[in-house]
């Protein structure tokens, strides 16, 4: 059965959440010896698993970092170390997934949409629509 055109399976979602939780705990323990990672609060917002569960795309949001891309690059440099450190928490998995860290831009997108909705142009158009309906 093909998974093309469908969303992630329940298994992919469940495993992704387990991986997200394990990664968040690891980052809280400050086990990664990298100045950039140690001095940045990193939020793991989502983990999307591949259908075979061998690749984990990890979406992170570095909070208060001057260069978000540098933090993501540092995490990717330490991906093999991170994989080894979270393996005890994920010992039920047949294969330990390869971690690929990505910058989570969903909050930025939300902020842009929110600013657009509150812009004077949109307010004027909405007021005009209200007048047309009366």
N, C-alpha and C positions, 0 to 999 in steps of 0.2 A: 504494500500500500504506500503510495507516494504522499509526502508531506508538503508538496509544492502548493503554494497558494493558501495554505492553512497557517494558523498561528502555531506557537510552540506547544508540544504535548504536555500533559500533566507531569510526566516524568521529567522532562526538560525543565519545567518551571520549578518542581520540587528540588531537583539537584542544584539548579542555579541558586535557589534561596539558601540551601545548605552551604554551598561554596561561598556565597556572599557573607554569610554569618561567620564562617571560619576565617575568611580574609579580614573582616572587620575586627575580629578578636586579635589576630596576628598584628595588625597595624596599631592597635591600642597598646600592645605589649612592647612596642618600640624595639623589636628584634632586628630590624633591618638597619645595618650600619652604613648609612648614607646621610651626610649632612642635610641634604635637601629634603629627604623623606623624614628624617628625625625632627626637623624644625617646622614641619607642615602638618596641620590636621587634615587628614584625608578621609573623606566620606565615600564609602562604597555604595553607590545608589542602586546598581542593578548588575546582575550577571546573566548573560545570555549564553546558554549552552548550545553547542552544535547538536544536530540530531543523533550523532553517535556518541555524544558526551565526552569526546576527546579534546575539544577546544572550548575554553571558557573566555568569552569576551567580557572583560570586567570594566564597567563604567564607573569612573571615579571623579570626584569633585574635590580638588585641593582647595581648602578654605584659607584665605589670607595669603596665598602664595603670590609672589611677584610674577613668576613665569609658570603658568599651569602646564605648558607643554614640556618644560624641563622636568617637572615632577613626574609626569607620565612617562617620559623617557627613562628617568631613574628607576621607576617601578619595572619597566620592561627590561632594563639591564639586570635587575635582581629577580626576574621571573622564575628562574630555575631554583634559586635559593628559597623563594616564597613557596614554590611548589613542594619542596621538601619539607618545609616547616608546617604546612597545613595538612600534609598527608595523614598524620595520626588522627586528626579530626574528621577526615573523610575516608577512613579505612574500609568502610563498607563498599566503596566504589571498586569496580573491577580494574579500571584504568584511571590513573591520576591525570586530570586534564592539563593541557598546556594553557598557561595564562597569557592573555593578550590584553594589556591595559589600554583603555581608550578614555579620552576626556568626555565627561558627561556635560553636554551643552543644553540639556532640557530646561534647566533653570534660566539660562540666558534667553532661550526662546520664549519661555513664559513671560519673562520681564519685558521683552520687546512687544509681545502681543498686548500685554497689560498697558504699556505706554501708548500703543496705537489706539486702544479702546478708549483711553482717557484723553486723547488729543482733541484740540478744539475743532478740527475738521470733522471728526467722527461725531462729536457732540452736536455740531451744527446739522449734520446730515440726519441724525436721529431725531432732532427737534423738528426738522423739516418733514420727516416721515410722519411724526405724530400730528402735525398740522394738516397734512394731506388726508389722513384718516378721519378727521373730524368733519 
